[in-house]
Amino acid sequence: MTFKELYQSLEKNGLYVFSAGDVRSFYRNESGANLKRSILRWKNRGWLYTLKRGLYELTYPKDFTIPDMYIANKLYSPSYISLETALSYYSIIPEVSMAVTSITTKSTRRFKNKHGLFIYHAIQTKAFTGYYVEKNGSFNILIAEPEKALIDYLYFRAHRNKQFNPAEERLDRGIIARLNRKKLKKYASLYNINQKELYAYL
């Protein structure tokens, strides 16, 4: 297996972020030890970058400009973009999130690499819904709908934090007023947030 062969296989399948398992699926006749040595050699040459143990980013022969939100999806799965990152994306909050924030059904985790900090908040499986696929060039990103991103945010910031003060939150009330009220109620019910609490938060 040569790097050119690997690159061609990855590009053909759109795998600019890939796992060791992806490489093994392309080259089933290669020994695990040989694949491991090859990956290490290409990392040392700067052709691959380790995002976390067993997960790599293709960095050669060109800059692929992989979106951070796509990397977040791949770093820890299942997950979708939500909370501050999604609210900033929809201009519901003015700040650009310092970390890429996601929701997962797995344990709460943090990862840090050259792209920055990635934070994952754990929820129950029943609440893992309300997201869709957003196209960013050739990358498919799982991101919460604006209504779900807001409810996720209120759950962690308000429902679980009794010191929450809506007046101090920099939420764009104009945009919130245009959100789908039925969706807000439906997603709020997944966290046992009743209608009275919901409108008190907003």
CORMO-V330524 format. One record per residue. N is the residue number from 1. PSI is psi in whole degrees, -180 to 180 (NA if undefined). BURIAL is # if it has 9 or more other C-alpha atoms within 8 Angstrom, else .. D_FIRST is the distance of its C-alpha to the first C-alpha in Angstrom with 1 decimal. Layout:
n->N psi->PSI burial->BURIAL d_first->D_FIRST
n->N psi->PSI burial->BURIAL d_first->D_FIRST
//
This chain:
n->1 psi->127 burial->. d_first->0.0
n->2 psi->164 burial->. d_first->3.8
n->3 psi->-36 burial->. d_first->6.8
n->4 psi->-41 burial->. d_first->8.3
n->5 psi->-44 burial->. d_first->6.4
n->6 psi->-47 burial-># d_first->7.2
n->7 psi->-45 burial->. d_first->10.5
n->8 psi->-40 burial->. d_first->11.4
n->9 psi->-43 burial-># d_first->11.0
n->10 psi->-45 burial-># d_first->13.0
n->11 psi->-41 burial-># d_first->15.5
n->12 psi->-37 burial->. d_first->16.1
n->13 psi->4 burial->. d_first->17.1
n->14 psi->28 burial->. d_first->18.9
n->15 psi->74 burial->. d_first->17.2
n->16 psi->-18 burial-># d_first->17.9
n->17 psi->125 burial-># d_first->18.8
n->18 psi->161 burial-># d_first->16.5
n->19 psi->168 burial-># d_first->16.3
n->20 psi->-33 burial-># d_first->14.0
n->21 psi->-36 burial->. d_first->15.1
n->22 psi->-43 burial->. d_first->13.9
n->23 psi->-43 burial-># d_first->10.2
n->24 psi->-34 burial-># d_first->11.0
n->25 psi->-26 burial->. d_first->12.7
n->26 psi->-32 burial->. d_first->9.8
n->27 psi->71 burial->. d_first->7.7
n->28 psi->-23 burial->. d_first->10.8
n->29 psi->-8 burial->. d_first->9.9
n->30 psi->142 burial-># d_first->7.9
n->31 psi->153 burial->. d_first->10.7
n->32 psi->-37 burial->. d_first->12.1
n->33 psi->-40 burial->. d_first->12.6
n->34 psi->-40 burial->. d_first->9.1
n->35 psi->-41 burial-># d_first->8.3
n->36 psi->-43 burial->. d_first->11.7
n->37 psi->-41 burial->. d_first->11.2
n->38 psi->-45 burial->. d_first->8.3
n->39 psi->-43 burial-># d_first->10.6
n->40 psi->-43 burial->. d_first->13.5
n->41 psi->-43 burial->. d_first->12.4
n->42 psi->-32 burial-># d_first->11.9
n->43 psi->-45 burial-># d_first->15.2
n->44 psi->-27 burial->. d_first->16.9
n->45 psi->-6 burial->. d_first->16.2
n->46 psi->16 burial-># d_first->17.7
n->47 psi->-22 burial-># d_first->15.0
n->48 psi->153 burial-># d_first->15.3
n->49 psi->135 burial-># d_first->18.7
n->50 psi->115 burial-># d_first->19.7
n->51 psi->-38 burial-># d_first->22.4
n->52 psi->174 burial-># d_first->23.1
n->53 psi->122 burial->. d_first->21.5
n->54 psi->0 burial->. d_first->18.5
n->55 psi->131 burial-># d_first->18.9
n->56 psi->157 burial-># d_first->17.3
n->57 psi->133 burial-># d_first->18.2
n->58 psi->123 burial-># d_first->16.2
n->59 psi->2 burial-># d_first->18.1
n->60 psi->142 burial->. d_first->16.4
n->61 psi->11 burial->. d_first->17.0
n->62 psi->170 burial->. d_first->20.3
n->63 psi->114 burial->. d_first->22.7
n->64 psi->-7 burial->. d_first->22.3
n->65 psi->66 burial->. d_first->25.7
n->66 psi->124 burial->. d_first->25.0
n->67 psi->141 burial->. d_first->28.4
n->68 psi->-35 burial->. d_first->29.4
n->69 psi->-33 burial-># d_first->30.9
n->70 psi->-43 burial-># d_first->27.6
n->71 psi->-39 burial-># d_first->26.0
n->72 psi->-43 burial-># d_first->29.0
n->73 psi->-39 burial-># d_first->28.3
n->74 psi->-30 burial->. d_first->24.8
n->75 psi->-37 burial-># d_first->25.7
n->76 psi->112 burial->. d_first->28.1
n->77 psi->141 burial->. d_first->28.5
n->78 psi->143 burial->. d_first->30.8
n->79 psi->159 burial-># d_first->32.5
n->80 psi->152 burial-># d_first->34.1
n->81 psi->133 burial-># d_first->35.5
n->82 psi->-163 burial-># d_first->39.2
n->83 psi->-138 burial-># d_first->42.1
n->84 psi->-38 burial-># d_first->42.5
n->85 psi->-46 burial-># d_first->39.3
n->86 psi->-41 burial-># d_first->40.2
n->87 psi->-38 burial-># d_first->43.9
n->88 psi->-41 burial-># d_first->43.1
n->89 psi->-38 burial->. d_first->41.0
n->90 psi->5 burial->. d_first->44.0
n->91 psi->23 burial-># d_first->46.4
n->92 psi->-30 burial-># d_first->48.3
n->93 psi->148 burial-># d_first->48.1
n->94 psi->-24 burial-># d_first->48.2
n->95 psi->148 burial->. d_first->45.9
n->96 psi->123 burial->. d_first->42.2
n->97 psi->135 burial-># d_first->40.8
n->98 psi->-26 burial->. d_first->39.5
n->99 psi->159 burial-># d_first->36.9
n->100 psi->118 burial-># d_first->35.0
n->101 psi->136 burial-># d_first->36.9
n->102 psi->165 burial-># d_first->35.9
n->103 psi->141 burial-># d_first->37.3
n->104 psi->161 burial-># d_first->35.6
n->105 psi->-4 burial-># d_first->36.7
n->106 psi->-173 burial->. d_first->34.9
n->107 psi->151 burial->. d_first->36.3
n->108 psi->134 burial-># d_first->37.3
n->109 psi->162 burial->. d_first->34.5
n->110 psi->141 burial->. d_first->33.8
n->111 psi->144 burial->. d_first->30.6
n->112 psi->131 burial->. d_first->30.6
n->113 psi->-167 burial->. d_first->27.8
n->114 psi->-20 burial->. d_first->27.8
n->115 psi->-17 burial->. d_first->28.9
n->116 psi->-156 burial->. d_first->31.9
n->117 psi->136 burial-># d_first->33.5
n->118 psi->122 burial-># d_first->32.7
n->119 psi->134 burial-># d_first->35.5
n->120 psi->126 burial-># d_first->35.6
n->121 psi->133 burial-># d_first->39.0
n->122 psi->139 burial-># d_first->39.3
n->123 psi->170 burial-># d_first->41.6
n->124 psi->153 burial->. d_first->42.6
n->125 psi->-37 burial->. d_first->40.6
n->126 psi->-25 burial->. d_first->43.7
n->127 psi->-1 burial-># d_first->43.5
n->128 psi->78 burial-># d_first->39.8
n->129 psi->179 burial->. d_first->40.6
n->130 psi->27 burial->. d_first->41.8
n->131 psi->166 burial-># d_first->38.5
n->132 psi->175 burial-># d_first->36.8
n->133 psi->120 burial->. d_first->33.7
n->134 psi->127 burial->. d_first->34.3
n->135 psi->131 burial->. d_first->32.2
n->136 psi->92 burial->. d_first->31.2
n->137 psi->-123 burial->. d_first->29.5
n->138 psi->10 burial->. d_first->26.4
n->139 psi->135 burial-># d_first->26.6
n->140 psi->123 burial-># d_first->28.6
n->141 psi->130 burial-># d_first->30.5
n->142 psi->118 burial-># d_first->32.6
n->143 psi->146 burial-># d_first->36.0
n->144 psi->146 burial-># d_first->39.4
n->145 psi->156 burial-># d_first->42.2
n->146 psi->-37 burial-># d_first->44.8
n->147 psi->-43 burial-># d_first->47.2
n->148 psi->-38 burial-># d_first->44.7
n->149 psi->-41 burial-># d_first->43.6
n->150 psi->-43 burial-># d_first->47.2
n->151 psi->-41 burial-># d_first->48.0
n->152 psi->-45 burial-># d_first->45.1
n->153 psi->-46 burial-># d_first->46.4
n->154 psi->-36 burial-># d_first->50.0
n->155 psi->-49 burial-># d_first->49.0
n->156 psi->-32 burial-># d_first->47.4
n->157 psi->-32 burial-># d_first->49.8
n->158 psi->-56 burial-># d_first->53.0
n->159 psi->-34 burial-># d_first->53.2
n->160 psi->-1 burial->. d_first->51.8
n->161 psi->102 burial->. d_first->53.5
n->162 psi->-7 burial->. d_first->57.3
n->163 psi->3 burial->. d_first->57.7
n->164 psi->131 burial->. d_first->56.1
n->165 psi->106 burial->. d_first->58.4
n->166 psi->-34 burial->. d_first->57.7
n->167 psi->-25 burial->. d_first->59.8
n->168 psi->-9 burial->. d_first->57.5
n->169 psi->136 burial->. d_first->54.3
n->170 psi->59 burial->. d_first->53.2
n->171 psi->137 burial->. d_first->52.5
n->172 psi->102 burial-># d_first->53.2
n->173 psi->-29 burial->. d_first->56.0
n->174 psi->-45 burial->. d_first->56.1
n->175 psi->-42 burial-># d_first->52.6
n->176 psi->-38 burial-># d_first->53.1
n->177 psi->-23 burial->. d_first->56.3
n->178 psi->-1 burial->. d_first->54.2
n->179 psi->159 burial-># d_first->51.8
n->180 psi->113 burial->. d_first->52.2
n->181 psi->-35 burial->. d_first->54.8
n->182 psi->-41 burial->. d_first->53.9
n->183 psi->-42 burial-># d_first->50.3
n->184 psi->-46 burial-># d_first->51.4
n->185 psi->-43 burial-># d_first->53.7
n->186 psi->-47 burial->. d_first->51.2
n->187 psi->-35 burial-># d_first->48.5
n->188 psi->-37 burial-># d_first->51.2
n->189 psi->-25 burial-># d_first->52.3
n->190 psi->-25 burial-># d_first->48.9
n->191 psi->11 burial->. d_first->49.7
n->192 psi->33 burial->. d_first->53.4
n->193 psi->115 burial-># d_first->54.5
n->194 psi->171 burial-># d_first->57.7
n->195 psi->-38 burial->. d_first->59.1
n->196 psi->-45 burial->. d_first->61.6
n->197 psi->-42 burial->. d_first->59.0
n->198 psi->-50 burial-># d_first->56.6
n->199 psi->-21 burial->. d_first->59.3
n->200 psi->-38 burial->. d_first->60.5
n->201 psi->-33 burial-># d_first->57.0
n->202 psi->NA burial->. d_first->56.9
//
